[in-house]
């Protein structure tokens, strides 16, 4: 009012509703500040769900250090020392067949349908009663990593089989039949098998500690019917129609995990070779069970990698149990279930940002009001008419019926009284 003036229409709005007309200062830059303050205040008033939902309680197993607990014992094998299990495995075919079934059972215990790439597991009855997040120190686990998979479209790209292009299936079958135990992959459905490329037969293995980093052929087929020539049919997605074989690069060894520093140490193990030779038979059994491997039609490469890792891990686990020569004592830290509070910081930051925005805009608003007004601020807008001399304001004939005249303040008996004054006739 002091700077730009106030139209009579807006003054009536101010007197009746105790607020300025919305259109009176729409173009003023201070209006933007006030509008932003009002919007921020509205958002701050309804933002309580943001902060109340910032804290949630989730189940989590916490480690319990310093408890007087016993040790765990894991089966182990020493190089150069024979055992009854080793002799039975090398001499009895039915015993080797039983290891395949037991290995698949261990895989079903430790894995589900998820690919879980990069996760290594050792299945042992010693740890079945432990809760999740329990920490075992210095444990040896089987390790197999598929570095790459390459679909081979030209048989000439297979050095070991380029002279057997015509009878390739027979040659592959002969290689697979030499495994421990022999496998027969020709059945309807998926099968994924690593093909041996070494001259050492499984029965001639001296059981010495080795690690293997090698490129091996991998047969991966889906076919139906009675002829193995009818391949790559009936599944989407599937290997390319002209794909011949798959070449995989694998690294195989054992992995030692030390709980105190979480370092992975790759090293050799006496059962690396035998576990790799047993893995194809285990993979066939896993595909028959079809319960602890990913679905092949979702991601073919993820399916192949998961099957190779799990079949090797199952073979290594069961061979370690059957051929053990001693037991290794290890320490562990148990965990117990509980609830842990988690805070979503973005919710806290959003709520705090709104409160700070309202505070800052309020300070700016007060500064603007103080700077632009030459008269002391009126705290209660309802008293605005009593601070104004409106004698010079033109009055219309159709005044407000509640007023029907003017109000006049007079002092009477040391008090202020409001008089209603009609035209030519004042009355109390």
C-alpha positions in Angstrom: 0.0 0.0 0.0 2.8 2.4 0.8 4.7 1.8 -2.5 2.1 0.8 -5.1 -1.1 1.8 -3.5 -4.2 -0.4 -3.1 -7.3 -0.3 -5.2 -10.6 0.2 -3.4 -11.7 -3.2 -4.5 -8.7 -4.8 -2.9 -9.1 -2.8 0.2 -12.6 -4.2 0.6 -11.2 -7.7 0.1 -8.6 -7.0 2.9 -11.3 -5.7 5.3 -13.7 -8.5 4.7 -11.4 -11.5 4.4 -8.3 -10.2 6.2 -6.0 -11.1 3.2 -4.8 -9.2 0.2 -6.5 -9.8 -3.1 -4.6 -12.5 -5.0 -4.3 -10.4 -8.1 -3.1 -7.2 -6.3 0.6 -8.1 -6.2 0.8 -11.0 -8.7 3.6 -9.4 -10.7 5.7 -8.4 -7.7 8.9 -10.4 -7.1 8.1 -10.8 -3.5 5.0 -12.7 -4.4 7.2 -15.5 -5.7 8.9 -15.7 -2.3 5.6 -15.8 -0.5 4.1 -18.4 -2.9 7.1 -20.6 -2.5 7.0 -20.3 1.2 3.3 -21.3 1.3 4.0 -24.3 -1.0 7.0 -25.4 1.0 5.0 -25.0 4.3 2.2 -27.2 2.8 4.8 -29.8 1.7 6.4 -29.7 5.2 3.1 -30.2 6.9 2.3 -33.4 5.0 5.8 -34.8 4.9 5.6 -36.7 8.2 5.3 -40.1 6.4 8.7 -39.5 4.8 10.5 -39.3 8.2 8.3 -41.9 9.9 9.1 -44.5 7.2 12.8 -43.8 7.3 13.5 -46.3 10.1 12.7 -49.9 9.5 13.5 -53.1 11.4 14.9 -56.0 9.4 16.0 -59.4 10.5 19.7 -59.9 10.6 22.0 -62.4 12.1 24.7 -60.8 14.3 28.0 -62.5 15.0 28.7 -63.4 18.7 32.4 -63.1 19.4 34.1 -64.6 22.4 31.8 -67.4 23.2 33.3 -70.7 24.6 32.4 -73.0 21.7 33.9 -76.1 20.3 35.6 -76.4 17.0 34.4 -77.6 13.6 36.0 -80.5 11.7 36.1 -80.7 8.0 37.2 -83.8 6.0 40.5 -83.4 4.3 42.8 -85.5 2.2 46.6 -85.7 2.4 48.7 -86.4 -0.7 50.3 -89.8 -0.8 48.1 -91.4 1.9 45.6 -94.0 0.8 42.2 -94.7 2.4 39.4 -97.3 2.2 37.2 -94.8 0.3 39.8 -94.2 -2.3 40.4 -97.9 -2.9 36.7 -98.5 -3.2 36.2 -95.6 -5.6 39.0 -96.8 -7.9 38.0 -100.4 -8.0 34.2 -100.6 -7.6 32.0 -99.2 -10.4 28.9 -99.3 -8.3 30.7 -97.2 -5.7 31.5 -94.6 -8.4 27.9 -94.5 -9.5 26.8 -93.9 -5.9 29.1 -90.9 -5.7 27.3 -89.3 -8.6 23.9 -89.6 -6.8 25.4 -88.3 -3.5 27.1 -85.4 -5.3 23.8 -84.4 -6.9 22.2 -84.6 -3.5 24.8 -82.2 -2.0 24.1 -79.7 -4.8 20.4 -79.9 -4.2 21.1 -79.1 -0.5 23.3 -76.0 -1.2 21.8 -74.4 -4.3 18.5 -73.4 -5.8 17.3 -71.9 -9.1 19.2 -68.6 -8.9 22.4 -68.4 -11.0 24.5 -67.1 -8.0 27.4 -66.3 -10.2 30.7 -65.8 -8.3 29.4 -67.6 -5.2 31.4 -70.7 -4.0 30.0 -73.2 -1.5 31.2 -76.2 0.4 28.4 -78.5 1.7 29.2 -80.2 5.0 26.9 -81.7 7.7 29.1 -79.8 10.2 27.6 -76.5 9.2 24.0 -77.4 8.7 23.0 -76.3 12.2 24.7 -72.9 11.9 22.7 -69.8 11.2 23.2 -67.6 8.3 26.2 -65.2 8.6 28.2 -67.5 10.8 31.9 -67.1 10.0 34.2 -70.1 9.5 37.9 -69.4 9.4 40.4 -71.1 7.1 38.1 -73.4 5.1 38.9 -75.0 1.8 36.2 -74.8 -0.9 36.1 -76.0 -4.5 36.6 -73.3 -7.1 35.7 -73.3 -10.8 35.4 -70.2 -12.9 34.3 -70.1 -16.5 36.2 -67.2 -18.0 34.6 -67.3 -21.4 32.2 -69.2 -23.6 32.5 -69.1 -27.4 30.1 -70.7 -29.8 32.1 -72.6 -32.5 30.5 -72.6 -35.9 33.3 -74.2 -37.9 34.6 -77.7 -36.9 38.0 -76.7 -38.2 38.3 -74.4 -35.3 38.5 -77.5 -33.0 42.1 -78.7 -33.1 41.6 -82.0 -31.3 38.7 -83.0 -33.5 39.4 -81.5 -37.0 40.4 -85.0 -38.3 37.1 -86.5 -37.0 34.5 -84.2 -38.6 32.6 -87.1 -40.1 32.4 -89.2 -37.0 32.6 -86.4 -34.4 29.7 -87.7 -32.3 31.3 -91.1 -32.0 34.6 -89.6 -31.0 32.9 -87.5 -28.4 30.9 -90.4 -27.1 34.2 -92.4 -26.8 35.8 -89.6 -24.8 32.8 -89.3 -22.5 32.6 -93.1 -22.0 36.2 -93.0 -20.6 35.1 -90.8 -17.7 34.5 -92.0 -14.1 31.8 -93.2 -14.3 31.1 -93.3 -18.0 28.2 -91.1 -19.2 25.7 -91.5 -22.0 24.4 -88.1 -22.9 22.1 -89.1 -25.8 18.7 -88.5 -24.3 16.0 -86.0 -25.0 16.4 -82.6 -23.4 19.4 -80.5 -22.4 22.8 -81.9 -21.6 26.0 -79.9 -21.0 29.2 -81.9 -20.7 32.9 -81.0 -20.5 34.9 -83.2 -22.9 38.2 -84.6 -21.6 41.2 -83.4 -23.5 44.0 -85.1 -21.5 45.8 -88.4 -22.1 45.7 -89.3 -18.4 42.9 -91.7 -17.6 41.0 -91.1 -14.3 42.2 -94.5 -13.0 45.9 -93.5 -13.6 45.6 -90.4 -11.6 48.3 -90.4 -8.8 46.1 -88.1 -6.6 48.6 -85.3 -6.5 47.9 -81.7 -5.7 47.4 -79.8 -8.9 45.4 -76.8 -10.2 44.1 -76.7 -13.7 43.7 -73.7 -16.0 42.6 -75.1 -19.3 40.4 -74.7 -22.4 38.1 -77.6 -22.9 35.4 -78.4 -25.4 31.9 -78.2 -24.0 29.0 -80.1 -25.6 25.7 -78.3 -25.1 22.8 -79.7 -27.0 19.0 -79.7 -26.9 17.3 -82.3 -29.1 14.3 -84.6 -29.1 13.6 -87.9 -30.8 15.7 -91.0 -31.2 18.6 -89.6 -33.3 21.3 -87.4 -31.7 21.6 -85.6 -35.1 18.3 -83.9 -34.4 19.8 -81.1 -32.3 19.0 -77.5 -31.2 15.2 -77.9 -31.5 12.3 -76.8 -29.5 13.6 -74.1 -27.2 13.9 -70.3 -27.1 16.5 -68.8 -26.7 18.8 -71.6 -27.7 22.4 -71.8 -29.1 22.8 -70.5 -32.7 21.3 -72.9 -35.3 24.7 -73.4 -36.9 26.6 -73.7 -33.6 28.7 -76.9 -33.4 30.3 -76.9 -30.0 31.1 -74.5 -27.2 34.6 -73.8 -26.0 35.0 -72.8 -22.4 38.0 -71.5 -20.6 38.0 -72.7 -17.0 40.2 -72.4 -14.0 40.1 -75.0 -11.3 41.7 -75.2 -8.0 40.8 -74.9 -4.3 40.1 -71.7 -2.4 41.2 -71.0 1.1 39.2 -68.3 2.9 40.6 -66.8 6.1 37.9 -65.0 8.1 40.3 -62.6 9.8 41.3 -60.8 6.6 38.9 -62.1 4.0 41.5 -63.0 1.5 41.0 -65.6 -1.2 44.1 -67.8 -1.8 43.9 -70.1 -4.8 46.0 -73.2 -4.6 46.2 -76.8 -5.8 44.4 -79.8 -4.3 44.8 -83.6 -4.7 41.2 -84.1 -5.9 41.1 -81.4 -8.6 41.6 -83.8 -11.5 39.3 -86.5 -10.1 36.5 -84.0 -9.4 36.8 -82.6 -12.9 36.5 -86.1 -14.4 33.5 -86.8 -12.2 31.7 -83.5 -12.9 30.2 -84.5 -16.3 28.3 -87.4 -14.7 27.1 -85.2 -11.9 25.9 -82.5 -14.4 23.8 -85.1 -16.3 22.2 -86.2 -13.0 21.5 -82.6 -12.0 19.8 -82.0 -15.4 17.7 -85.0 -14.8 16.6 -83.8 -11.4 16.2 -80.2 -12.7 15.7 -78.7 -9.2 19.0 -76.9 -8.3 20.0 -75.4 -11.6 18.7 -72.3 -13.4 16.2 -72.7 -16.2 18.0 -73.0 -19.5 15.6 -71.0 -21.6 16.1 -67.8 -19.5 19.8 -67.3 -20.1 21.8 -70.1 -21.8 25.2 -68.9 -20.8 24.2 -68.4 -17.2 22.7 -71.8 -17.2 25.9 -73.4 -18.5 28.2 -71.6 -16.1 26.0 -72.5 -13.1 25.8 -76.1 -14.1 29.6 -76.4 -14.5 30.3 -74.8 -11.2 27.7 -76.8 -9.3 28.6 -80.2 -10.8 32.3 -79.6 -10.1 31.6 -78.4 -6.5 29.3 -81.4 -5.9 31.9 -83.9 -7.2 34.7 -82.3 -5.2 32.6 -82.3 -2.0 31.6 -85.9 -2.2 35.1 -87.1 -3.2 36.6 -85.3 -0.2 34.1 -87.0 2.1 34.7 -90.5 0.6 38.5 -90.3 0.3 39.3 -88.3 3.5 42.4 -89.3 5.3 42.1 -86.9 8.2 39.9 -84.1 9.6 41.0 -80.4 9.8 40.0 -78.5 12.9 38.8 -74.9 12.3 37.5 -72.1 14.4 34.2 -70.4 13.7 32.1 -67.5 15.1 28.3 -68.3 15.4 25.6 -65.8 14.7 22.2 -65.4 16.2 19.0 -64.0 14.7 17.9 -60.5 15.7 16.5 -57.2 14.5 18.6 -54.4 13.2 17.4 -50.8 12.6 18.1 -49.5 9.1 17.7 -45.9 8.2 17.0 -44.7 4.7 19.1 -41.6 4.6 17.4 -40.1 1.5 14.1 -39.9 3.5 15.9 -38.1 6.3 17.6 -35.7 3.9 14.3 -35.0 2.1 12.5 -34.2 5.3 15.3 -32.1 6.7 15.6 -30.2 3.4 11.9 -29.3 3.5 12.1 -28.0 7.0 15.2 -25.9 6.2 13.5 -24.6 3.1 10.6 -23.3 5.1 12.9 -21.8 7.7 15.0 -20.0 5.2 12.0 -18.7 3.2 10.3 -17.5 6.4 13.4 -15.5 7.3 13.6 -14.0 3.8 9.9 -13.2 4.0 10.3 -11.3 7.3 13.3 -9.4 5.9 11.3 -8.3 2.9 8.4 -7.2 5.0 10.6 -5.3 7.3 12.6 -3.7 4.5 9.6 -2.6 2.4 7.4 -1.3 5.1 7.8 2.1 6.8 5.2 1.3 9.4 5.4 -1.2 12.2 4.0 -4.6 11.1 0.4 -5.3 12.0 0.4 -8.7 13.8 -3.4 -9.2 13.6 -4.8 -8.4 10.2 -8.3 -8.1 11.6 -7.4 -4.8 13.3 -6.2 -3.3 10.0 -9.3 -1.0 9.6 -8.6 0.6 13.0 -5.2 1.7 12.0 -6.4 3.4 8.9 -8.1 6.8 8.4 -10.6 6.2 5.7 -12.3 9.6 5.6 -11.0 10.4 2.1 -12.2 7.0 0.7 -15.2 7.3 -1.5 -18.1 5.2 -0.3 -20.8 3.7 -2.5 -24.5 3.7 -1.8 -24.7 0.0 -1.6 -22.4 -0.4 1.5 -22.2 -3.7 3.3 -25.5 -4.4 5.0 -23.8 -5.5 8.1 -22.1 -2.1 8.3 -24.9 0.1 6.8 -23.0 3.3 7.6 -19.7 4.0 9.2 -18.0 3.2 12.5 -16.6 5.9 14.7 -14.3 5.5 17.7 -14.9 7.9 20.6 -13.4 8.0 24.1 -16.0 7.7 26.8 -15.3 7.2 30.5 -11.7 6.4 29.8 -12.6 3.7 27.4 -12.8 3.5 23.6 -16.2 2.8 22.3 -17.2 2.0 18.7 -20.2 4.0 17.5 -22.3 3.1 14.4 -23.2 6.3 12.7 -26.0 6.5 10.1 -26.5 9.4 7.8 -27.4 12.4 10.0 -28.2 10.2 13.0 -25.4 8.8 15.3 -26.4 6.1 17.6 -24.7 3.9 20.2 
